Amino acid sequence: MKVPVFIKYSRLEDNCYYDKLEGIICGDFKDYVDVDDVRFDHTDLEDIMNEYMDDIADILMMDKRLLDELLKKLNKNNSIR
């Protein structure tokens, strides 16, 4: 899955220096990225579910509140059909 990321040039520039022999040298950029505005398309969500299904099931089985929410949604969707 690929997501577009915007990093200000000045943040990258802070990680670089000029060497007379080699020119501009930059180190690896390491930082945290805020992902509050990420939106997944249906295919990405299916990929995530396929990759983490066992982990998701384990979490649902350990948290009765989450399992109850899932069962309510499943019952609601089944009653519509």
C-alpha positions in Angstrom: 0.0 0.0 0.0 1.4 3.4 -0.9 0.2 6.7 0.5 1.3 10.2 -0.6 3.4 12.0 2.0 4.3 15.7 2.1 7.6 16.6 3.9 8.7 20.2 4.0 12.0 20.8 2.1 13.4 22.5 5.2 13.0 19.4 7.3 15.1 17.4 4.7 17.6 20.3 4.4 18.3 20.1 8.1 19.5 16.6 7.6 22.1 17.6 4.9 25.5 19.2 4.7 27.9 20.2 2.0 31.2 18.4 1.5 33.8 20.0 -0.8 34.7 16.7 -2.4 31.4 15.0 -2.6 28.9 17.9 -2.8 25.7 17.8 -0.9 25.3 14.8 1.4 22.1 13.9 3.2 21.5 11.3 5.9 18.4 9.1 6.2 15.3 11.1 7.2 13.6 9.6 10.2 10.6 11.1 11.8 7.0 10.4 12.7 4.2 11.1 10.3 0.7 12.1 11.4 -1.8 9.7 9.8 -5.1 11.1 11.0 -6.3 11.9 7.5 -5.5 8.6 5.9 -8.4 7.0 3.9 -8.2 3.4 2.7 -10.0 2.2 -0.4 -11.8 -1.1 -0.4 -8.9 -3.1 -1.9 -6.5 -1.8 0.8 -8.9 -2.7 3.5 -9.3 -6.2 2.1 -5.5 -6.6 1.9 -5.3 -5.5 5.6 -8.0 -7.9 6.6 -6.3 -10.8 4.7 -2.9 -10.0 6.3 -4.1 -9.5 9.9 -7.3 -11.7 10.1 -5.9 -13.9 12.8 -4.7 -10.9 14.9 -8.1 -9.1 14.4 -10.0 -12.3 15.5 -7.8 -12.6 18.6 -8.5 -9.0 19.5 -12.3 -9.5 19.0 -12.2 -12.7 21.1 -10.4 -10.9 24.0 -12.6 -7.8 24.0 -16.3 -8.6 24.5 -17.3 -5.0 23.8 -15.7 -5.2 20.3 -17.1 -8.6 19.6 -20.6 -7.5 20.6 -20.3 -4.5 18.2 -19.2 -6.8 15.4 -22.1 -9.2 16.0 -24.6 -6.4 16.1 -23.4 -5.1 12.7 -23.4 -8.6 11.3 -27.0 -9.2 12.5 -28.1 -5.8 11.2 -26.6 -6.6 7.8 -28.1 -10.1 7.7 -31.6 -8.8 8.5 -31.5 -6.4 5.6 -31.0 -9.2 3.0 
